[in-house]
Amino acid sequence: MKKFTSMLIFLLMLGAGSCKISKDTPKVTANLPDHFRDQSDADTTSIADLPWNTFFADTILQKLIMSAIEKNYDMQIALKNMEAAQLILTQVRSGYFPQASLQLSSTSSRPSDNSLNGLSLNEFLGSSHIEDYTGVVNVSWEADIWGKIRNQQKSSLAAYLGSMEAGKAVQTQIISLITKGFYNLMMLDAQLAIARKNVALNDSTLEIIRLPVQCRSGEFSCCTAGTGSAATG
């Protein structure tokens, strides 16, 4: 008897412990400085706050970035993940409201004409079949006593914010790669233009060097031509 009583008390304590309402975990706040090094409150400008289409003024680069963002597969996947996370968050938030459902069904039965039901049906109702229509409305509401819906909402919100940050990271990577390639191409074009100018300058220098030699060779031929004409005369 004592063993049964102690077992019953243990089960009651275990059941009471399992019915305990969950508590929110306290947030740990880190001690962070108000300013970074010697930054003052008056200086509030930051490059990170500028949109990419205003940071890069080149219209060609803007078109390239926009086309890459719209057609990049990773960016499209990130956007779809954001949409899915937003829909899940909206669905979880609707858990606080009552849920209603409607069910409609219809059945039709035709007894045999030679049976008793068929004879009585034709005689009293003037029909050879029976139709039955049923409509059921179900209304339910879950009280968030144990914090189930609240915890699901927090998890869905964290997933949605994570998908947003992932999308921003993908967009930043795309912009960085496009911008780096664009300016590298501009640098190579500038180097090619400088190389062509150097080739033209070298050609001009070579012509300048060859010019005295051509003049001297021309004077020698003129003198030779003049001597020959005098001897002939």
VEXSEVO-444155 format. One record per atom (N, C-alpha, C): z, x, y; residue in one letter. Coordinates in pm, 1 decimal. Atoms other than C-alpha are relative to their C-alpha. Layout:
! VEXSEVO-444155
         Z         X         Y  type
         Z         X         Y     A
...
! end
This chain:
! VEXSEVO-444155
         Z         X         Y  type
       0.0      83.1    -121.2     M
       0.0       0.0       0.0     M
       0.0      86.5     126.1     M
      -4.0     -90.2    -115.8     K
      84.1     280.0     240.5     K
    -134.0      71.2      17.7     K
     129.4     -67.5      -6.8     K
    -239.9     454.8     153.7     K
    -105.2     -92.7      58.6     K
      96.3      96.3     -54.9     F
    -436.7     137.6     226.3     F
      23.4     -22.8     148.3     F
     -32.9      20.8    -142.2     T
    -252.6      89.5     558.0     T
     -45.4     117.6      84.8     T
      43.3    -117.9     -75.7     S
    -318.1     445.3     669.7     S
    -151.7       7.6       8.2     S
     146.5       1.1      -3.1     M
    -684.1     411.2     572.6     M
     -52.0    -102.9      99.7     M
      40.1     103.9     -94.4     L
    -709.6      88.3     773.2     L
      22.0      45.4     143.9     L
     -26.2     -50.5    -135.4     I
    -549.0     252.0    1077.9     I
    -103.6     105.1      39.0     I
     100.5    -103.3     -26.5     F
    -791.0     545.7    1047.7     F
    -134.4     -63.6      34.1     F
     126.0      66.8     -27.3     L
   -1087.7     309.8    1035.2     L
       1.9     -68.7     135.4     L
     -10.4      63.3    -130.7     L
    -963.2     117.3    1338.7     L
      -9.9     101.5     112.7     L
       8.5    -104.9    -101.8     M
    -918.5     438.2    1538.8     M
    -141.9      54.2       9.9     M
     137.8     -49.2      -0.6     L
   -1263.6     555.3    1433.8     L
     -93.3     -99.6      67.6     L
      82.3     101.8     -64.8     G
   -1418.2     224.4    1538.7     G
      24.8      -7.3     148.7     G
     -30.6       1.9    -143.7     A
   -1236.8     229.7    1872.0     A
     -60.3     120.1      70.9     A
      60.7    -118.3     -61.0     G
   -1358.9     583.9    1936.8     G
    -150.1     -10.8      12.5     G
     144.6      14.5      -6.0     S
   -1717.3     491.4    1857.0     S
     -43.9    -100.3     105.6     S
      32.9      99.6    -102.0     C
   -1705.0     198.9    2102.5     C
      29.7      48.6     141.4     C
     -31.2     -52.4    -132.2     K
   -1612.0     426.1    2391.6     K
    -125.5       9.9      84.3     K
     114.0      -2.8     -90.7     I
   -1841.5     395.1    2689.8     I
     -28.2     144.0      42.4     I
      38.7    -136.4     -37.0     S
   -2036.1     710.5    2769.5     S
      24.2      24.9     147.9     S
     -25.9     -40.1    -137.9     K
   -1953.8     897.7    3087.4     K
    -109.0      95.5      47.3     K
      99.6     -89.8     -58.5     D
   -2188.1    1076.7    3321.1     D
      56.2     141.2       9.4     D
     -40.4    -139.7      -8.7     T
   -2174.4    1452.1    3303.9     T
       0.6      44.2     145.7     T
      -2.1     -41.2    -141.9     P
   -2063.4    1595.2    3639.1     P
    -100.5     110.1      27.6     P
      99.9     -98.0     -38.7     K
   -2328.2    1793.3    3819.6     K
      67.7     124.7      56.1     K
     -53.4    -127.5     -47.9     V
   -2257.4    2159.1    3881.5     V
     -85.1      45.3     118.7     V
      70.6     -43.5    -120.8     T
   -2349.8    2262.2    4234.7     T
      19.0     149.8      18.7     T
      -4.8    -145.1     -20.7     A
   -2437.1    2625.2    4292.6     A
      24.0      30.1     148.1     A
     -28.2     -43.2    -136.9     N
   -2311.4    2802.7    4603.1     N
    -117.7      82.8      51.6     N
     118.6     -65.3     -53.3     L
   -2635.0    2888.3    4782.4     L
      14.6      19.9     150.2     L
      -7.1     -21.8    -145.3     P
   -2667.0    3036.6    5131.6     P
     -86.1    -101.4      74.8     P
      74.5      95.5     -82.2     D
   -2787.6    2810.2    5410.3     D
    -132.9      56.4      47.6     D
     121.2     -61.9     -50.6     H
   -3051.2    3058.7    5526.9     H
     -34.9     119.5     -87.2     H
      47.4    -117.6      73.1     F
   -3260.0    3326.9    5364.7     F
       1.8     120.0      93.4     F
     -18.8    -120.5     -79.8     R
   -3149.9    3658.7    5509.4     R
      29.0     -36.3     145.6     R
     -25.1      23.0    -142.8     D
   -3180.9    3642.8    5890.8     D
     -87.2    -112.6      56.6     D
      84.4     109.9     -47.9     Q
   -3393.4    3326.6    5912.3     Q
      82.2     -96.4      83.4     Q
     -68.5      91.1     -91.2     S
   -3299.8    3096.8    6197.3     S
     -47.3    -142.9     -23.6     S
      36.2     140.6      14.5     D
   -3309.6    2718.3    6215.7     D
    -123.2     -35.8      80.9     D
     113.6      33.7     -85.8     A
   -3575.9    2724.5    6486.8     A
    -132.6      21.8     -71.8     A
     122.6     -30.8      70.3     D
   -3836.0    2875.0    6252.0     D
      -7.7     -87.2    -124.6     D
      12.8      94.4     111.3     T
   -3929.2    2585.1    6025.3     T
    -140.6      -0.4     -59.9     T
     136.4      -1.3      51.8     T
   -4296.0    2668.7    5964.5     T
      -6.2      80.8    -129.1     T
      16.7     -67.1     127.6     S
   -4402.1    2770.3    5616.6     S
    -141.3     -24.7     -50.1     S
     134.4      14.7      54.5     I
   -4735.9    2834.0    5450.6     I
      -1.0     -99.4    -115.1     I
      -5.4      90.9     114.6     A
   -4620.8    2635.5    5147.2     A
      -8.1    -146.2      40.7     A
       4.9     139.0     -46.7     D
   -4600.2    2320.4    5360.1     D
    -139.3     -42.2      44.6     D
     134.0      32.8     -46.9     L
   -4966.9    2338.7    5462.1     L
     -86.9     -47.6    -116.1     L
      96.7      39.7     104.7     P
   -5228.8    2146.6    5259.5     P
    -107.1     106.7     -16.5     P
      97.1    -105.7      27.6     W
   -5488.0    2365.4    5094.8     W
    -127.3     -17.5      81.6     W
     124.9      21.6     -74.6     N
   -5777.8    2201.5    5281.9     N
      14.0      35.9     147.4     N
     -19.6     -48.6    -137.3     T
   -5621.1    2300.5    5615.4     T
      30.3     149.8       2.7     T
     -29.0    -143.1       4.7     F
   -5515.8    2646.8    5501.9     F
    -129.2      80.6      -8.9     F
     129.9     -65.3      12.0     F
   -5871.7    2743.7    5401.5     F
     -98.6     -75.1      88.8     F
      87.3      64.9     -98.0     A
   -6106.4    2671.2    5691.9     A
    -146.3       3.0     -39.4     A
     140.7     -10.8      40.1     D
   -6431.1    2765.9    5516.1     D
     -42.0    -129.1     -71.2     D
      44.9     126.8      58.9     T
   -6622.1    2445.7    5435.8     T
     -59.3      19.7    -139.6     T
      56.5     -26.8     133.3     I
   -6806.5    2603.7    5141.8     I
     111.8      17.6    -102.6     I
    -112.9     -19.8      90.1     L
   -6477.7    2713.9    4987.7     L
      72.0    -132.0     -26.6     L
     -62.9     130.9      18.9     Q
   -6330.8    2366.8    5042.8     Q
     -77.5     -85.2     -99.5     Q
      81.8      77.3      94.2     K
   -6622.8    2205.9    4858.3     K
      13.7      54.5    -142.5     K
     -16.1     -59.5     132.6     L
   -6588.3    2452.2    4569.9     L
     134.9     -36.8     -62.0     L
    -133.7      33.3      50.9     I
   -6214.6    2386.3    4537.6     I
       6.6    -147.5     -38.8     I
      -2.3     142.4      29.7     M
   -6259.8    2008.9    4553.5     M
     -78.0     -32.0    -126.8     M
      78.7      22.0     121.7     S
   -6532.0    2018.1    4289.0     S
      73.1      51.1    -123.7     S
     -73.6     -54.6     114.5     A
   -6318.1    2237.5    4062.5     A
     119.0     -87.4     -36.8     A
    -114.5      87.0      27.3     I
   -6015.1    2008.1    4097.3     I
     -44.8    -129.4     -67.1     I
      47.3     126.7      55.8     E
   -6218.5    1696.9    4018.1     E
     -56.7      15.2    -141.2     E
      70.0     -15.4     126.9     K
   -6404.5    1843.4    3717.3     K
      73.0      89.6     -99.7     K
     -72.1     -87.2      91.3     N
   -6144.0    2072.4    3562.5     N
      70.9     -84.3    -106.4     N
     -58.6      77.6     108.8     Y
   -6028.5    1950.2    3219.7     Y
     152.6       6.6       1.5     Y
    -145.7     -11.8      -5.3     D
   -5674.4    2085.3    3255.9     D
      58.2     -88.1     109.9     D
     -48.2      84.4    -108.0     M
   -5637.6    1905.1    3587.7     M
      -9.7    -147.7     -37.6     M
      12.0     138.2      43.5     Q
   -5765.4    1580.4    3437.9     Q
     108.4     -36.9    -101.1     Q
    -108.6      24.9      95.6     I
   -5516.1    1611.0    3151.0     I
     133.6     -12.9      72.3     I
    -124.4       7.8     -76.8     A
   -5235.1    1675.4    3399.7     A
      11.3    -133.2      74.3     A
      -2.4     128.9     -68.6     L
   -5332.2    1365.5    3599.0     L
      27.0    -114.6     -97.6     L
     -25.6     103.2      99.3     K
   -5340.3    1152.8    3283.5     K
     145.6       3.7     -47.7     K
    -140.9     -10.7      36.5     N
   -4997.3    1285.6    3185.8     N
      89.4     -59.5     108.2     N
     -76.2      60.0    -109.1     M
   -4867.8    1187.1    3529.3     M
      -8.5    -152.3      -3.9     M
      15.6     145.3       8.0     E
   -5010.8     836.5    3491.4     E
      80.2     -57.7    -117.2     E
     -75.5      47.3     115.8     A
   -4859.1     799.8    3143.1     A
     149.9       3.4      26.2     A
    -142.9     -10.1     -30.7     A
   -4518.9     921.2    3262.7     A
      42.6    -106.1     101.4     A
     -31.9     103.8     -97.5     Q
   -4530.4     681.2    3557.7     Q
       5.6    -138.0     -65.7     Q
      -2.7     128.4      70.5     L
   -4613.5     387.5    3328.8     L
     125.2     -12.6     -87.0     L
    -121.7       3.0      81.9     I
   -4329.0     480.3    3093.6     I
     123.0     -23.0      88.0     I
    -112.0      19.8     -91.9     L
   -4089.7     500.6    3390.4     L
       6.5    -144.9      47.8     L
       2.0     141.2     -40.8     T
   -4200.2     155.4    3509.4     T
      45.3     -90.9    -112.8     T
     -41.4      81.5     114.3     Q
   -4154.5      15.0    3160.5     Q
     150.2      10.0     -24.7     Q
    -144.2     -16.5      21.2     V
   -3804.7     161.1    3130.0     V
      79.2     -72.5     107.5     V
     -70.3      70.2    -107.5     R
   -3703.7      21.1    3468.5     R
       1.2    -150.5     -20.5     R
       3.1     143.6      26.7     S
   -3806.9    -325.6    3353.1     S
     101.0     -42.2    -105.3     S
    -101.4      35.1      99.1     G
   -3534.9    -307.9    3085.4     G
     120.8     -68.1      58.0     G
    -112.4      68.6     -62.9     Y
   -3280.6    -432.6    3338.8     Y
     -24.8    -150.7      13.9     Y
      33.4     140.4     -20.8     F
   -3463.8    -765.7    3363.8     F
      -7.6     -71.8    -134.2     F
      12.6      76.4     125.0     P
   -3464.7   -1044.7    3105.7     P
    -142.5       6.7     -54.6     P
     128.1      -4.4      67.6     Q
   -3744.1   -1034.4    2851.2     Q
     -31.9    -139.0     -54.3     Q
      44.0     131.5      46.4     A
   -3940.3   -1351.8    2776.8     A
    -128.3      15.9     -80.1     A
     119.6      -3.2      84.8     S
   -4198.7   -1408.8    2506.0     S
     -35.4    -142.4     -41.0     S
      52.8     131.2      36.3     L
   -4412.6   -1705.8    2410.4     L
     -84.8      13.3    -125.7     L
      74.2       0.8     125.4     Q
   -4544.2   -1777.5    2062.2     Q
     -58.9    -139.2     -22.0     Q
      70.8     124.7      25.5     L
   -4802.6   -2048.2    1991.7     L
     -66.6       7.8    -136.2     L
      61.1       5.3     132.7     S
   -4920.3   -2152.5    1646.7     S
     -48.3    -141.6     -28.1     S
      55.4     129.9      38.1     S
   -5124.2   -2432.6    1499.5     S
     -39.8       4.2    -146.3     S
      35.2      13.4     141.1     T
   -5174.9   -2551.6    1141.9     T
     -72.7    -132.0     -20.9     T
      75.8     119.8      33.5     S
   -5412.4   -2802.9     993.4     S
      -5.0     -11.5    -152.2     S
      -0.8      24.2     144.8     S
   -5379.3   -2955.2     644.1     S
     -76.9    -129.0     -30.0     S
      78.2     117.5      40.9     R
   -5606.5   -3198.7     464.6     R
      33.4     -32.6    -145.2     R
     -31.0      39.5     137.0     P
   -5467.2   -3376.6     159.5     P
    -121.2     -61.9     -68.2     P
     109.5      58.2      77.0     S
   -5691.9   -3502.6    -114.1     S
     -10.9    -150.1      27.3     S
      20.8     142.6     -24.8     D
   -5846.0   -3843.6     -61.4     D
      51.0     -87.4    -114.0     D
     -46.5      76.7     115.3     N
   -5738.3   -3951.6    -409.0     N
     150.0       8.4     -19.5     N
    -144.8     -12.0      12.6     S
   -5374.4   -3845.8    -359.7     S
      69.9    -109.9      77.6     S
     -76.5     101.2     -71.2     L
   -5098.5   -4068.9    -233.5     L
       8.3      30.4     148.4     L
      -5.1     -38.1    -142.1     N
   -5069.0   -3870.6      91.1     N
    -133.8     -24.5      68.9     N
     130.2      23.1     -59.3     G
   -5442.5   -3893.0     147.7     G
     -27.5    -147.2      23.4     G
      21.3     144.6     -16.1     L
   -5454.1   -4268.2      90.6     L
      83.8     -55.6     113.7     L
     -86.3      49.9    -107.2     S
   -5154.6   -4331.1     316.6     S
     -42.6      54.9     135.8     S
      45.1     -59.0    -126.2     L
   -5293.9   -4095.2     581.7     L
    -121.4     -73.7      53.8     L
     117.2      73.8     -45.3     N
   -5627.6   -4274.6     594.5     N
      34.4    -143.9      36.6     N
     -33.9     140.5     -23.9     E
   -5460.1   -4611.8     589.6     E
      79.6     -19.2     128.2     E
     -88.8      20.8    -114.3     F
   -5195.1   -4563.6     856.8     F
     -45.5      76.2     125.4     F
      38.1     -81.9    -116.3     L
   -5330.7   -4285.6    1082.2     L
    -149.2      -1.4      26.9     L
     144.5       0.8     -18.3     G
   -5701.2   -4328.5    1030.5     G
     -59.9     139.0      11.4     G
      48.1    -137.7      -4.3     S
   -5749.1   -3952.2     983.9     S
      12.1      60.7    -138.6     S
      -1.8     -64.9     130.9     S
   -5820.6   -3730.4     688.2     S
      73.9     132.7      -0.5     S
     -73.0    -127.0      -6.2     H
   -5619.4   -3426.2     804.5     H
     116.5     -13.2      98.5     H
    -119.9      -3.2     -84.6     I
   -5289.2   -3344.6     973.6     I
      -0.1     131.0      76.7     I
      -7.5    -118.1     -85.8     E
   -5261.1   -3102.0    1266.6     E
     141.1      14.4      54.5     E
    -136.7     -28.0     -45.5     D
   -4935.6   -2937.2    1362.0     D
      -5.4     116.8      99.0     D
      -3.4    -101.2    -105.9     Y
   -4884.7   -2739.7    1685.1     Y
     145.9      35.1      29.3     Y
    -136.5     -47.6     -22.6     T
   -4576.0   -2525.7    1748.7     T
      -0.4     100.6     115.2     T
     -17.6     -93.6    -111.1     G
   -4464.2   -2347.6    2064.0     G
     144.5      44.9       8.9     G
    -135.7     -56.2      -3.6     V
   -4163.5   -2114.1    2080.0     V
      11.0      94.7     118.3     V
     -27.9     -86.8    -114.1     V
   -4021.4   -1950.8    2391.8     V
     129.5      74.9     -27.6     V
    -117.3     -84.5      24.2     N
   -3780.1   -1658.5    2342.1     N
      35.5      73.8     127.8     N
     -51.3     -68.5    -119.1     V
   -3568.0   -1524.6    2628.1     V
     118.9      84.9     -43.6     V
    -108.5     -92.0      36.2     S
   -3346.9   -1218.1    2581.4     S
      30.2      91.3     118.0     S
     -43.5     -90.6    -106.2     W
   -3149.1    -993.8    2812.1     W
     105.5      92.8     -56.9     W
     -91.2    -101.4      51.9     E
   -2975.4    -669.5    2726.1     E
      86.7      54.0     112.9     E
     -94.1     -53.2     -97.8     A
   -2665.8    -578.7    2922.3     A
      19.7     149.6     -25.2     A
      -7.7    -146.0      14.5     D
   -2659.7    -204.4    2984.3     D
     146.2      44.0       5.8     D
    -142.0     -34.9       3.1     I
   -2296.7    -161.6    2882.5     I
      19.7     145.4     -39.8     I
     -17.9    -135.4      53.5     W
   -2336.0     165.5    2694.6     W
     -85.9     103.0      72.6     W
      80.2     -95.3     -76.7     G
   -2575.7     322.7    2946.8     G
    -130.1      39.6     -66.2     G
     123.3     -32.5      69.8     K
   -2878.7     313.6    2716.1     K
    -119.8      -1.3      94.9     K
     114.6      12.0     -90.4     I
   -3126.0     190.5    2977.1     I
      10.7     102.2     112.3     I
     -18.7     -97.3    -107.5     R
   -2976.6     415.0    3245.9     R
     -38.8     139.9     -44.3     R
      37.0    -132.5      51.0     N
   -3012.0     725.2    3029.5     N
    -150.2      10.4     -26.2     N
     144.7      -1.1      17.9     Q
   -3367.3     627.6    2934.6     Q
     -72.8      12.6     132.7     Q
      62.0     -10.0    -131.9     Q
   -3448.7     585.5    3301.5     Q
       9.2     142.0      55.3     Q
     -14.4    -138.3     -45.5     K
   -3311.0     929.4    3384.0     K
     -95.6      92.4     -75.0     K
      90.6     -83.9      78.4     S
   -3508.8    1085.3    3099.4     S
    -145.1     -22.6      41.1     S
     137.5      30.2     -40.6     S
   -3828.8     906.5    3203.7     S
     -29.1      55.1     139.2     S
      18.0     -55.4    -134.1     L
   -3778.2    1009.1    3566.3     L
     -15.9     151.4      -4.5     L
      13.0    -145.8      14.0     A
   -3727.2    1371.6    3463.4     A
    -136.5      37.4     -58.3     A
     132.2     -27.3      57.0     A
   -4044.1    1357.6    3251.1     A
    -110.1     -22.2     103.0     A
     100.8      26.4    -103.3     Y
   -4239.2    1205.4    3541.2     Y
      -2.4     111.1     104.4     Y
      -5.2    -109.4     -97.8     L
   -4118.4    1469.2    3787.5     L
     -52.8     129.7     -60.5     L
      53.9    -118.1      66.0     G
   -4196.9    1738.1    3531.4     G
    -151.6      -2.1      -8.6     G
     145.8      10.7       3.3     S
   -4551.7    1607.5    3492.9     S
     -60.9      22.2     138.1     S
      48.8     -24.7    -135.6     M
   -4592.1    1609.1    3870.9     M
      -0.3     149.2      32.1     M
      -6.5    -143.6     -26.1     E
   -4479.2    1970.2    3895.8     E
    -102.2      75.6     -84.3     E
     102.5     -63.3      83.2     A
   -4707.5    2062.8    3604.8     A
    -138.7     -18.6      60.8     A
     127.6      22.7     -67.5     G
   -4999.0    1901.9    3788.3     G
     -16.6      87.8     122.8     G
       6.4     -88.0    -116.9     K
   -4914.3    2094.3    4104.2     K
     -23.8     144.5     -41.6     K
      20.3    -137.4      47.2     A
   -4897.1    2417.7    3904.2     A
    -144.9      22.5     -43.1     A
     140.6     -12.0      41.4     V
   -5240.4    2352.8    3750.8     V
     -91.3       4.3     121.6     V
      81.9       1.5    -121.4     Q
   -5386.1    2269.7    4093.1     Q
      11.8     132.1      75.7     Q
     -19.0    -128.6     -68.0     T
   -5234.5    2583.9    4244.7     T
     -75.6     111.8     -71.0     T
      72.8    -102.7      75.8     Q
   -5380.6    2796.6    3965.3     Q
    -150.3     -12.1      21.6     Q
     143.8      19.8     -22.4     I
   -5725.8    2641.3    4011.7     I
     -38.9      50.1     138.3     I
      30.6     -43.1    -137.0     I
   -5716.8    2698.0    4388.7     I
       6.0     151.9      10.3     I
     -13.2    -146.3      -4.7     S
   -5599.7    3056.4    4337.6     S
    -120.1      69.0     -63.5     S
     114.0     -63.1      67.6     L
   -5877.7    3138.6    4090.2     L
    -128.7     -17.5      79.6     L
     122.0      24.3     -77.4     I
   -6151.5    2976.3    4300.1     I
      -0.1      84.4     126.8     I
      -8.2     -76.5    -124.5     T
   -6030.9    3143.6    4619.7     T
     -18.5     148.7     -25.9     T
      13.7    -142.2      33.0     K
   -6000.3    3483.5    4454.5     K
    -144.6      34.9     -33.0     K
     140.0     -26.0      32.0     G
   -6349.8    3462.2    4308.8     G
     -91.6     -10.2     121.3     G
      82.8      18.1    -119.5     F
   -6495.4    3337.9    4638.9     F
       8.4     120.5      91.8     F
     -15.3    -114.3     -89.9     Y
   -6350.1    3620.4    4847.0     Y
     -44.7     130.6     -65.5     Y
      56.8    -117.4      68.4     N
   -6440.1    3878.4    4581.9     N
    -151.6       2.4      12.4     N
     144.6       7.4     -17.1     L
   -6797.3    3755.3    4600.6     L
     -40.7      35.2     142.5     L
      27.6     -37.4    -138.5     M
   -6789.2    3780.6    4979.3     M
      15.5     150.1      21.1     M
     -19.4    -145.3     -11.8     M
   -6654.3    4136.0    4948.9     M
    -117.4      75.8     -61.1     M
     114.1     -65.9      62.4     L
   -6934.2    4230.9    4710.0     L
    -126.3     -15.9      84.7     L
     114.2      19.1     -89.5     D
   -7193.5    4079.1    4946.0     D
       7.6      94.1     120.0     D
     -16.3     -91.8    -113.1     A
   -7048.1    4281.0    5233.4     A
     -27.1     144.4     -42.7     A
      27.0    -134.4      49.2     Q
   -7054.6    4598.5    5022.8     Q
    -149.0      21.7     -23.9     Q
     144.4     -10.8      20.9     L
   -7416.4    4528.1    4927.3     L
     -73.8      14.7     132.6     L
      63.2     -12.4    -131.7     A
   -7510.3    4479.9    5294.0     A
      23.2     138.9      58.6     A
     -29.5    -135.1     -49.5     I
   -7337.2    4808.3    5387.1     I
     -82.8     103.9     -75.2     I
      80.6     -94.7      78.5     A
   -7514.8    4988.8    5102.5     A
    -146.0      -3.5      43.8     A
     137.7      10.1     -46.6     R
   -7852.1    4857.8    5221.9     R
     -16.4      65.5     136.9     R
       5.1     -65.7    -130.1     K
   -7774.9    4972.3    5576.6     K
       6.3     151.3     -15.1     K
      -8.2    -145.3      23.0     N
   -7679.9    5316.5    5444.5     N
    -132.0      54.4     -54.7     N
     130.5     -43.9      51.0     V
   -8007.0    5336.8    5252.3     V
    -101.7       7.1     112.5     V
      92.3      -1.8    -113.9     A
   -8201.2    5243.9    5566.6     A
      30.9     116.6      94.1     A
     -38.7    -112.3     -85.3     L
   -8003.2    5501.9    5766.8     L
     -41.5     132.6     -61.4     L
      42.9    -122.6      67.0     N
   -8072.4    5769.4    5507.1     N
    -151.2      17.7       9.6     N
     145.8      -8.5     -14.6     D
   -8443.6    5683.3    5519.7     D
     -38.6      45.4     140.6     D
      28.1     -41.9    -138.0     S
   -8439.5    5717.3    5898.8     S
      33.4     146.7      20.8     S
     -37.1    -141.6     -12.2     T
   -8254.6    6049.2    5875.0     T
    -103.3      89.9     -67.1     T
     101.4     -78.4      69.4     L
   -8509.6    6175.3    5622.9     L
    -129.0       7.7      81.5     L
     118.9      -2.2     -83.6     E
   -8796.7    6075.3    5853.7     E
      18.1      92.9     119.5     E
     -27.2     -90.6    -113.6     I
   -8627.5    6258.3    6142.8     I
      -9.8     145.7     -43.7     I
       5.2    -137.2      49.5     I
   -8593.2    6571.1    5927.9     I
    -144.0      42.1     -27.8     I
     138.0     -31.8      33.7     R
   -8957.2    6553.8    5815.9     R
     -89.6       8.0     124.1     R
      85.0       6.9    -117.6     L
   -9092.6    6500.7    6169.3     L
     -37.1     137.6      55.7     L
      40.0    -133.0     -50.6     P
   -9080.3    6868.7    6295.6     P
     -95.5      71.9     -94.1     P
      89.4     -66.0      95.5     V
   -9241.7    6990.9    5976.1     V
    -140.5     -55.7      11.7     V
     130.9      60.9     -16.0     Q
   -9524.1    6743.9    6020.1     Q
     -67.5      44.3     129.4     Q
      57.2     -45.2    -127.3     C
   -9567.4    6849.2    6384.2     C
     -50.6     143.9     -10.4     C
      43.4    -139.6      13.6     R
   -9581.3    7217.4    6296.4     R
    -124.6      11.3     -86.5     R
     119.9      -3.9      83.9     S
   -9829.8    7160.4    6022.3     S
    -119.5     -56.4      74.1     S
     109.2      53.9     -79.8     G
  -10042.0    6957.8    6263.0     G
     -49.4     101.1     102.1     G
      40.1    -102.7     -95.3     E
  -10041.2    7237.4    6526.0     E
     -78.2     112.0     -68.9     E
      69.5    -106.5      72.2     F
  -10149.0    7492.6    6266.3     F
    -141.5     -42.7     -34.7     F
     134.6      47.9      33.0     S
  -10441.4    7279.2    6158.0     S
     -86.3     -10.0     124.4     S
      76.6       6.9    -124.9     C
  -10541.7    7224.9    6521.6     C
     -48.8     139.2      42.4     C
      38.3    -137.3     -37.7     C
  -10538.6    7597.8    6588.5     C
    -110.2      52.1     -90.9     C
     103.5     -44.6      94.0     T
  -10741.3    7667.9    6277.8     T
    -132.9     -63.8      30.2     T
     122.6      73.0     -31.4     A
  -10994.6    7406.5    6375.0     A
     -63.4      58.7     128.7     A
      50.6     -54.8    -126.0     G
  -11026.5    7556.8    6728.8     G
     -61.0     137.8     -19.6     G
      50.7    -133.8      27.0     T
  -11082.4    7916.6    6602.9     T
    -134.4      -6.6     -72.3     T
     124.1      11.6      74.1     G
  -11350.9    7810.1    6362.4     G
    -115.0     -46.1      86.8     G
     105.6      48.7     -89.4     S
  -11543.1    7625.8    6630.2     S
     -44.0     109.6      95.3     S
      36.3    -108.8     -92.5     A
  -11529.9    7931.5    6863.3     A
     -85.4     103.9     -70.4     A
      79.0     -98.5      74.2     A
  -11665.5    8167.6    6596.9     A
    -140.3     -49.0     -27.0     A
     132.3      58.2      27.1     T
  -11947.9    7933.4    6520.3     T
     -86.5       3.6     125.7     T
      77.5      -0.7    -125.3     G
  -12049.3    7915.6    6883.7     G
     -44.2     140.3      37.5     G
! end
